[in-house]
Amino acid sequence: MVVKFPRGVSFLETVLYIALLAIILPAMVVFLLQIEIEHVTFDARTRMEQTAALSFSELQTTLTAAKAITTSTSTLGVNPSVLRFQDASGTTITIDCPSVSVTLPGGTQSVRRLRIQTGNSPAVYLTDSDIDVSNWQVTAVNNSKGLLTGLRFNVSLIMLGVTQGVYRGANFTSDTTISLSPHTIAN
């Protein structure tokens, strides 16, 4: 009775397997890195869209209940704009976009952040510290009789990432008009 032992892997087969791995592995690594970069970009854009949506939701809520838009002390039509108005109780609300110093990985950077201040209460930032508001322009919308009927908001956001070049390529721009209630006056 002859016992047959299983045949092993020859030297030629080993060289072929290593050559196949040398060809396939770099392509797989590049493919997986590209997927990760696209994921990071998508995440950055999603964060900016959510930030803009929450900011506009807050603006919509406060502006539709506004009693008066203070056009005399607001700076409309410039970048960055300052919007001052009074809510239903007569409290002054200010929405502006100051430059603040923010510490990010890799160093300190000057960032323009959107904020809202109600009366003498401390200001609340509407945008994250790693999102730069590169454009914040509020423009008055008047009807044919010259009466203020709405406010147009043009905003551009840029995600900051000192250590990640992908974030620097992520940006978001929106142009939105919010209609004012008929009882809202301009003063």
trRosetta pair geometry for C-beta under 8 A, 3 or more apart (Angstrom, degrees):
i j d omega theta_ij theta_ji phi_ij phi_ji
9 13 5.0 -120 -170 85 85 128
9 14 5.7 101 137 -58 116 89
10 13 4.8 98 56 7 78 101
10 14 7.1 -138 98 -5 43 88
11 14 5.6 -54 -151 35 33 114
11 15 6.5 34 153 -19 66 104
12 15 5.8 -52 -149 35 32 111
12 16 6.5 32 152 -19 64 105
13 16 5.6 -54 -149 36 34 113
13 17 6.4 35 153 -20 67 104
14 17 5.8 -53 -148 34 31 110
14 18 6.4 29 155 -16 64 106
15 18 5.8 -55 -148 38 31 110
15 19 6.3 33 153 -21 65 107
16 19 5.6 -55 -147 36 31 113
16 20 6.4 33 154 -20 65 104
17 20 5.8 -53 -149 35 31 111
17 21 6.4 30 153 -16 64 106
18 21 5.7 -54 -148 39 32 111
18 22 6.3 36 152 -23 65 106
19 22 5.5 -52 -147 34 32 114
19 23 6.6 26 154 -15 63 105
20 23 5.9 -60 -152 38 32 107
20 24 6.0 13 160 -6 70 115
21 24 6.0 -62 -131 47 29 99
21 25 5.3 30 174 -26 70 117
22 25 6.6 -36 -115 31 17 110
22 26 7.5 14 176 -8 48 105
23 26 7.5 -76 -171 34 20 98
23 27 7.2 6 152 -6 58 117
24 27 5.9 -71 -157 43 35 110
24 28 6.1 32 154 -21 74 110
25 28 5.7 -57 -145 36 30 111
25 29 6.4 30 158 -20 66 106
26 29 5.6 -54 -145 36 34 112
26 30 6.3 34 157 -18 67 105
27 30 5.9 -53 -147 37 31 110
27 31 6.3 33 153 -20 64 108
28 31 5.6 -54 -146 37 31 114
28 32 6.3 27 157 -16 66 107
29 32 5.9 -56 -145 39 29 107
29 33 6.3 29 155 -18 64 107
30 33 5.8 -56 -146 38 29 111
30 34 6.4 32 155 -21 64 106
31 34 5.8 -55 -151 34 28 112
31 35 6.7 29 151 -18 62 104
32 35 5.6 -50 -149 34 35 113
32 36 6.5 37 151 -19 65 104
33 36 5.6 -53 -149 36 35 113
33 37 6.4 36 153 -20 67 103
34 37 5.7 -51 -147 35 33 112
34 38 6.4 31 155 -15 64 106
35 38 5.9 -57 -149 39 31 109
35 39 6.3 35 151 -23 64 106
36 39 5.5 -53 -148 34 32 115
36 40 6.5 32 154 -19 65 103
37 40 5.8 -53 -149 35 32 110
37 41 6.4 30 153 -16 65 106
37 166 5.5 -166 -156 -95 82 138
38 41 5.6 -53 -146 39 34 112
38 42 6.1 36 155 -20 66 107
39 42 5.7 -55 -146 38 29 111
39 43 6.2 32 153 -21 63 107
40 43 5.6 -53 -147 36 30 114
40 44 6.4 31 153 -20 63 105
40 164 6.7 -119 170 176 146 142
40 166 4.8 70 103 105 124 153
40 167 7.3 -78 154 -59 109 75
41 44 5.7 -53 -149 34 31 111
41 45 6.4 25 156 -13 65 106
41 166 5.3 -109 -67 178 84 110
41 169 6.8 -32 -118 85 112 109
41 170 5.6 -179 -148 -78 69 109
42 45 6.0 -57 -146 40 30 107
42 46 6.1 32 154 -21 65 109
43 46 5.7 -55 -145 37 28 113
43 47 6.5 31 155 -20 63 104
44 47 5.8 -54 -151 33 30 111
44 48 6.6 25 153 -15 64 106
44 159 4.3 -92 -169 -3 114 175
44 161 7.6 -77 -104 -28 135 133
44 166 7.1 175 -9 127 145 93
44 167 5.3 178 -107 -121 149 72
44 170 3.7 38 115 144 132 178
45 48 5.7 -55 -149 38 34 109
45 49 6.2 34 154 -19 67 106
45 159 7.8 -97 -65 -22 43 136
45 170 5.3 -133 -60 -155 74 109
45 172 6.3 137 -146 -70 71 105
46 49 5.7 -54 -145 38 31 111
46 50 6.3 30 156 -17 65 107
47 50 5.8 -57 -147 39 29 110
47 51 6.2 32 154 -21 65 107
47 128 7.3 -29 165 10 117 148
47 131 7.3 -151 126 -71 107 126
47 159 7.0 87 74 -101 118 124
48 51 5.6 -52 -146 36 32 113
48 52 6.3 31 155 -17 65 105
48 131 6.1 154 -105 -129 84 128
48 157 4.6 172 -154 100 115 135
48 159 6.0 -104 -55 -56 118 99
48 170 6.8 175 -12 147 138 107
48 171 7.4 -170 -174 -166 175 25
48 172 3.9 173 131 -4 130 141
49 52 5.8 -54 -146 39 31 110
49 53 6.2 32 154 -20 65 107
49 172 5.9 -161 -66 -129 63 148
50 53 5.6 -52 -142 37 31 112
50 54 6.3 29 158 -16 65 106
51 54 6.0 -56 -147 38 28 107
51 55 6.3 28 154 -19 63 109
51 126 7.5 117 -177 143 86 75
51 127 5.5 66 178 -125 130 72
51 128 6.2 -94 -102 -4 138 94
51 131 5.9 148 90 27 176 176
51 157 6.7 135 83 -128 127 166
52 55 5.6 -56 -145 38 31 112
52 56 6.1 25 159 -14 67 108
52 155 6.4 167 -126 94 108 135
52 157 6.4 -132 -61 -11 108 140
52 172 6.1 -134 -27 129 140 137
52 174 5.4 131 -175 -4 144 147
53 56 6.0 -56 -143 41 28 106
53 57 6.2 33 154 -23 63 107
54 57 5.5 -51 -145 34 31 115
54 58 6.5 32 155 -18 63 103
54 126 7.1 -177 108 -170 96 89
55 58 5.8 -56 -153 36 31 110
55 59 6.4 29 150 -17 65 107
55 114 6.0 33 -132 104 140 150
55 126 4.4 90 -108 159 97 129
55 127 6.8 1 -70 -63 134 80
55 155 7.7 161 98 -148 145 178
56 59 5.3 -51 -143 39 37 114
56 60 6.0 43 154 -25 67 103
56 153 7.2 -176 -107 73 95 151
56 174 7.5 -86 -56 127 138 153
56 176 5.8 10 -127 83 136 167
56 178 7.6 -176 -162 -66 87 120
57 60 5.7 -49 -145 33 29 114
57 61 6.4 29 155 -18 62 106
58 61 5.9 -56 -149 36 29 111
58 62 6.3 14 160 -7 65 111
58 116 6.8 -131 143 -21 134 159
58 126 6.3 -139 49 -121 151 123
59 62 6.2 -65 -143 45 27 100
59 63 5.6 15 166 -12 68 118
59 95 7.1 47 -104 -105 98 166
59 153 7.0 32 148 -51 169 159
59 178 6.2 -141 129 -44 107 162
60 63 6.3 -61 -132 43 19 103
60 64 6.1 16 169 -18 60 112
60 178 5.6 -151 -101 -128 69 127
61 64 6.6 -61 -145 33 18 104
61 65 7.0 -4 161 2 55 113
62 65 6.3 -75 -156 47 30 100
62 66 6.7 55 146 -57 66 92
62 85 7.9 133 141 76 101 123
62 87 6.5 -72 -160 -98 84 107
62 93 6.1 -144 176 149 135 172
62 116 7.6 164 -10 -155 168 145
63 66 5.1 -24 -151 -13 42 122
63 85 7.0 67 -115 64 71 164
63 151 6.7 -110 -149 29 150 128
63 178 5.3 72 85 128 150 140
63 180 6.4 -90 161 -103 99 78
63 184 7.9 17 175 -104 71 157
64 178 7.5 -109 -55 173 83 110
64 179 7.9 42 -100 87 90 69
64 180 7.3 -173 -108 -138 47 42
64 181 5.7 92 -166 -40 62 103
65 87 5.9 17 113 -156 103 85
65 88 5.1 -62 168 -33 97 109
65 181 7.6 53 -88 -8 21 140
66 69 6.3 53 143 -63 144 73
66 85 4.6 -17 -145 152 133 135
66 86 6.6 111 -162 74 80 47
66 87 6.1 -74 -109 -108 54 43
66 88 7.6 -131 -121 -49 13 61
66 93 7.8 -107 -106 39 102 127
66 180 6.8 -57 60 -142 115 103
66 181 7.4 169 55 27 70 104
66 184 5.1 48 92 -118 93 119
67 85 7.8 157 51 167 59 91
67 86 4.8 -47 58 99 103 100
67 87 6.5 60 -2 135 94 18
67 88 5.6 130 -50 -106 102 36
67 90 6.7 -23 37 -81 154 52
67 183 7.2 -48 -134 128 55 102
67 184 6.7 169 176 -116 13 63
67 185 7.4 -14 151 28 60 86
68 85 6.3 -175 96 -158 49 77
68 86 4.7 22 50 37 90 109
68 184 6.6 163 -93 -162 28 66
68 185 4.9 -23 -113 67 85 83
68 186 7.1 146 -164 -102 76 16
68 187 5.2 -2 -177 10 128 113
69 74 7.1 -31 169 -12 88 151
69 83 7.6 -48 -152 -168 97 92
69 84 7.8 118 -169 89 55 53
69 85 4.6 -34 -112 -104 53 109
69 140 7.9 143 126 -111 150 103
69 148 6.1 -119 47 138 138 159
69 151 7.4 171 -120 -62 149 122
69 180 7.1 -72 -34 -110 127 152
69 184 6.3 50 -19 169 94 111
69 185 7.4 -153 26 97 72 38
69 186 5.0 -25 67 -107 99 70
69 187 7.5 153 75 24 49 64
70 73 5.0 -10 139 41 117 97
70 74 5.8 136 93 -27 72 97
70 84 4.2 -41 62 102 120 101
70 85 5.8 -169 6 -93 80 40
70 86 6.9 88 -39 -23 103 86
70 92 7.3 1 -12 -133 147 102
70 187 6.0 -31 -113 74 57 83
71 74 5.4 -59 -128 41 35 112
71 76 6.6 -34 -141 -5 85 133
71 140 6.7 23 -116 -78 126 140
71 148 7.3 -159 -53 -72 136 149
71 186 4.9 19 -11 -170 126 104
71 187 6.9 158 26 69 83 27
72 187 6.6 -47 -5 128 111 59
73 82 7.9 -67 138 109 72 117
73 84 5.1 -19 90 43 104 148
74 81 7.2 21 173 177 92 96
74 82 5.8 -157 -148 99 58 72
74 83 5.1 25 -137 -125 123 40
74 84 4.9 -152 -71 26 86 80
74 85 7.7 18 -64 -50 132 73
74 138 7.4 -70 172 90 123 132
75 78 5.3 -46 153 42 104 120
75 81 5.5 -162 93 -146 79 59
75 82 4.6 57 27 34 96 89
76 81 5.8 39 -114 -144 38 124
76 83 7.3 67 -83 -94 85 80
76 138 5.3 -79 -126 100 77 86
76 139 5.9 116 174 -118 98 33
76 140 5.3 45 160 -27 159 90
76 151 8.0 -113 -127 -136 123 99
77 81 7.1 107 24 -97 26 116
77 137 7.0 22 -151 -171 18 100
77 138 7.7 -61 -33 86 37 52
77 139 5.2 74 -86 -109 68 81
77 140 7.5 -43 -46 10 99 81
78 81 5.8 138 65 -84 66 70
78 137 6.8 -152 96 -125 19 90
79 135 5.5 -43 -139 -144 135 71
79 136 6.4 129 -143 57 76 51
79 137 4.7 -47 -79 -72 86 100
80 96 6.8 88 134 -173 120 72
80 97 3.9 -127 -162 66 144 118
80 98 7.9 -156 84 -69 156 29
80 112 6.5 -171 -63 -165 145 138
80 133 7.4 71 -109 114 124 115
80 135 7.9 180 -93 -160 71 31
80 136 4.4 27 -136 64 91 105
80 137 7.4 -122 -132 -71 37 55
81 96 7.7 -137 106 -125 48 61
81 97 7.4 59 52 11 53 114
81 136 5.9 -127 32 125 80 81
81 137 5.3 105 -23 -139 116 36
81 138 3.9 -156 111 24 160 89
81 139 7.9 -126 -81 -49 155 50
82 94 6.7 -13 -174 -165 96 96
82 95 7.3 163 -158 83 49 52
82 96 4.4 -1 -115 -100 85 101
82 97 8.0 -137 -81 17 64 72
83 94 7.2 153 83 -155 53 47
83 95 4.6 -6 59 56 102 100
83 96 7.4 -173 26 -69 62 58
83 138 5.0 3 -64 56 117 174
83 151 7.2 59 -126 -157 141 154
84 92 6.2 -8 -168 -168 100 102
84 93 7.1 162 -150 81 51 49
84 94 5.1 -12 -100 -101 81 77
84 95 7.9 -169 -73 23 39 65
85 92 7.5 158 86 -148 25 58
85 93 5.6 -19 66 58 74 95
86 90 5.4 -14 -175 -145 123 36
86 91 6.6 144 -152 67 71 32
86 92 5.8 -41 -94 -91 72 53
86 93 7.2 150 -109 11 21 82
87 90 7.3 -52 67 16 63 16
87 91 5.1 -6 36 56 106 88
87 93 5.8 74 -39 -23 97 122
87 118 7.5 6 -15 -139 136 104
91 118 6.0 33 139 -178 130 85
91 119 4.5 -54 -161 -61 110 103
92 118 8.0 158 90 -158 47 42
92 119 6.2 114 53 -92 70 47
93 116 6.6 -7 -175 -171 100 96
93 117 7.0 164 -156 83 53 50
93 118 5.2 -13 -106 -106 86 67
93 119 7.7 -22 -78 -28 57 54
94 116 7.2 160 84 -155 50 48
94 117 4.7 -6 57 55 97 100
94 123 7.9 -57 79 -106 102 106
95 114 7.2 4 -175 -173 92 89
95 115 7.3 -178 -146 91 54 43
95 116 5.0 -14 -99 -102 81 78
95 117 7.9 -175 -74 21 38 66
95 138 7.9 100 90 -51 116 150
96 114 7.9 -178 98 -145 31 52
96 115 6.3 -16 64 61 70 86
96 117 7.9 -9 17 7 99 107
97 112 5.2 37 161 173 97 106
97 113 6.9 -173 -151 84 64 27
97 114 5.3 -24 -100 -94 87 60
97 115 7.4 155 -95 17 37 73
97 133 5.2 -107 -150 93 125 141
97 136 4.0 135 -36 44 159 158
98 112 7.0 -165 107 -140 22 69
98 113 7.0 -18 66 54 66 76
98 115 6.9 -23 22 21 95 124
99 110 5.1 11 -179 180 114 104
99 111 6.9 151 -152 77 65 27
99 112 5.2 -42 -90 -85 66 71
100 110 7.4 160 79 -152 26 60
100 111 5.9 -30 64 67 76 80
100 112 7.8 125 14 -109 71 25
100 113 5.6 -24 20 14 120 117
100 129 7.9 -80 90 -131 124 88
101 108 5.6 9 -178 179 101 115
101 109 7.5 158 -152 81 58 29
101 110 5.9 -37 -96 -96 62 63
101 111 7.7 121 -122 20 15 79
102 108 7.0 160 82 -155 35 66
102 109 5.7 -27 65 66 86 79
102 110 7.7 128 18 -119 79 15
102 111 4.7 -3 7 12 128 128
102 129 4.6 162 -135 -180 137 104
102 130 7.3 -168 144 -76 149 52
102 160 7.9 116 85 74 136 158
103 107 7.7 -120 -146 144 63 25
103 108 5.1 -37 -98 -98 65 77
104 107 6.6 -2 65 68 81 50
104 108 7.4 137 21 -112 71 25
104 109 5.6 -5 12 12 120 117
104 129 7.9 -174 -75 130 89 102
104 130 6.4 108 -107 -107 117 95
104 160 6.2 -103 -91 128 161 120
104 161 7.7 -154 -180 -124 137 29
104 162 5.1 136 113 -7 123 120
105 162 6.0 -163 85 57 67 112
105 163 5.2 -34 106 -15 116 127
106 162 3.4 -154 65 117 141 137
106 163 5.2 179 -44 -54 131 86
107 162 6.2 168 38 -138 88 164
109 160 6.4 -180 93 -167 157 149
109 162 7.0 -167 -42 -67 136 118
111 129 6.5 111 75 -171 159 59
111 130 7.7 -94 -117 -113 158 21
111 131 7.7 99 -172 80 127 33
111 132 4.9 -119 -144 -98 83 82
111 160 6.6 -86 -102 -23 120 154
112 132 5.8 69 41 -165 77 74
112 133 4.5 -99 107 60 99 84
112 134 7.0 135 49 -82 128 29
112 136 7.2 -147 145 -3 128 123
113 125 5.1 -17 153 -144 129 118
113 126 7.7 158 167 50 83 63
113 127 5.0 -156 -151 66 77 105
113 129 6.9 -28 -87 -107 138 50
113 131 7.6 95 -112 79 80 78
113 132 8.0 -77 -69 -123 60 40
113 133 6.3 127 -114 2 20 113
114 125 7.0 108 80 -163 52 67
114 126 4.4 -50 104 60 103 109
114 127 4.6 88 33 -11 92 111
114 133 5.2 108 -40 -62 90 157
114 136 6.2 164 -91 -106 100 143
114 155 7.6 -3 -70 -134 142 132
115 123 4.6 40 161 167 129 119
115 124 6.4 162 -157 81 82 36
115 125 4.8 -48 -96 -101 92 54
115 126 6.2 -179 -99 2 30 82
116 123 6.8 160 80 -156 30 76
116 124 5.6 -20 62 61 83 89
116 126 6.0 67 -11 -44 100 113
117 121 6.7 179 -165 75 69 76
117 122 7.5 -99 -126 147 92 23
117 123 4.1 -48 -79 -97 99 81
117 124 7.4 157 -85 14 49 66
118 121 5.0 8 71 39 82 125
125 128 7.9 118 129 -89 122 16
125 129 7.7 43 133 -66 163 70
127 131 4.8 -116 176 82 109 117
127 133 5.9 174 0 -50 169 109
127 157 7.1 -166 -135 -120 134 120
128 131 4.7 82 59 6 87 106
130 159 6.6 25 135 -161 91 69
130 160 4.8 -133 -168 59 69 94
130 161 7.1 53 -177 -69 121 64
130 167 7.9 -43 162 -177 115 144
131 157 5.3 -9 -179 -167 109 112
131 158 7.2 150 -162 72 59 39
131 159 5.9 -32 -106 -102 72 55
131 160 6.9 -156 -85 6 20 88
132 157 7.0 143 75 -159 48 57
132 158 4.6 -21 62 63 101 95
132 159 7.9 -168 19 -80 79 7
132 160 5.5 87 -22 -47 104 110
133 136 5.1 26 154 -46 124 114
133 155 6.6 -51 -151 -159 100 96
133 156 7.3 118 -167 75 53 55
133 157 6.0 -31 -103 -100 56 71
134 156 4.7 -52 67 98 97 108
134 157 7.1 161 13 -109 85 16
134 158 5.2 54 -28 -8 122 114
134 171 7.8 -25 17 -141 137 119
135 154 6.1 -49 138 125 117 92
135 155 6.2 167 93 -149 79 29
135 156 3.8 52 32 22 107 106
135 173 7.5 22 53 -124 129 93
136 153 7.9 -25 -157 -162 64 88
136 154 7.8 161 -146 85 20 62
136 155 5.6 21 -105 -112 63 82
137 153 7.5 148 81 -156 53 43
137 154 4.4 -8 60 58 102 104
137 155 7.7 -166 28 -70 63 49
138 151 5.7 -9 -168 -178 100 113
138 152 7.2 148 -158 76 47 52
138 153 5.7 -13 -103 -101 73 70
138 154 8.0 -162 -72 24 31 70
139 151 7.1 147 72 -163 42 61
139 152 4.4 -20 62 61 97 105
139 154 7.3 34 -4 -4 109 105
140 148 5.7 -69 -163 -120 110 100
140 151 6.5 -39 -110 -108 43 68
140 152 7.8 -27 52 18 5 87
140 186 7.6 48 -137 -112 134 145
141 148 7.3 92 71 -156 53 61
141 149 5.6 -73 108 68 93 81
141 150 3.9 -14 60 70 130 88
141 151 6.3 -148 8 -77 96 17
141 152 5.4 104 -51 -30 109 96
141 177 6.0 52 -42 -148 156 120
142 145 7.9 -127 168 72 96 51
142 146 5.3 -8 176 -150 136 33
142 147 6.2 144 -154 68 83 28
142 148 5.8 -49 -97 -90 75 42
142 149 6.4 114 -139 9 25 89
143 146 7.3 -53 68 13 63 17
143 147 5.3 -6 36 57 104 86
143 149 4.8 79 -41 -30 96 136
147 186 7.7 174 -162 10 59 118
148 180 6.5 17 131 34 91 152
148 184 7.3 -87 101 114 109 102
148 185 7.7 100 51 -171 117 30
148 186 4.1 105 1 -44 142 128
149 179 6.5 -30 153 -145 81 79
149 180 6.1 -169 178 41 30 96
150 177 5.2 48 145 175 138 99
150 178 5.9 175 -160 87 94 43
150 179 4.5 -52 -93 -108 114 44
150 180 5.4 -167 -91 -5 44 81
151 177 7.0 171 87 -151 37 62
151 178 5.5 -8 58 56 86 92
151 180 6.9 76 -12 -49 86 105
152 175 7.1 2 -179 -176 99 82
152 176 7.3 170 -155 92 56 37
152 177 4.6 -27 -100 -97 74 85
153 174 7.5 8 108 108 95 97
153 175 7.4 175 89 -150 53 39
153 176 5.0 -12 60 65 99 85
153 177 7.4 172 16 -87 70 33
153 178 6.9 31 -7 -5 113 102
154 173 7.9 -4 -173 -171 78 90
154 174 7.5 -176 -146 93 40 52
154 175 5.0 1 -107 -110 79 81
155 173 7.2 175 94 -148 51 49
155 174 5.3 -2 58 57 91 91
155 176 7.9 -16 15 19 103 101
156 171 6.6 2 -177 179 92 111
156 172 7.1 166 -155 87 49 50
156 173 4.6 -8 -106 -103 83 84
156 174 7.9 178 -79 22 44 58
157 171 6.5 166 88 -159 54 62
157 172 4.5 -3 55 57 102 98
157 173 7.7 -166 22 -72 65 41
158 168 7.6 15 176 -150 107 49
158 170 7.4 131 -157 91 54 62
158 171 4.8 -19 -101 -107 70 93
159 167 4.5 -108 117 -170 108 88
159 168 7.5 -122 85 -77 76 22
159 170 4.3 1 29 82 125 115
159 171 7.2 -140 8 -80 76 44
160 167 6.5 21 125 137 15 125
160 168 7.5 31 -133 -90 40 68
161 164 3.9 -40 148 57 132 93
161 165 7.5 -114 95 -35 108 11
161 166 7.0 -17 74 66 151 66
161 167 2.7 89 9 48 131 148
161 168 6.2 -118 54 -39 86 69
164 167 4.7 77 91 -2 104 106
164 168 7.7 179 102 -10 61 82
165 168 5.5 -50 -159 29 47 115
165 169 7.0 42 149 -17 70 102
166 169 6.0 -63 -163 34 38 109
166 170 6.9 38 145 -28 69 105
167 170 5.5 -54 -153 24 41 115
180 184 4.1 -92 168 57 118 148
181 184 5.0 111 61 -18 75 100
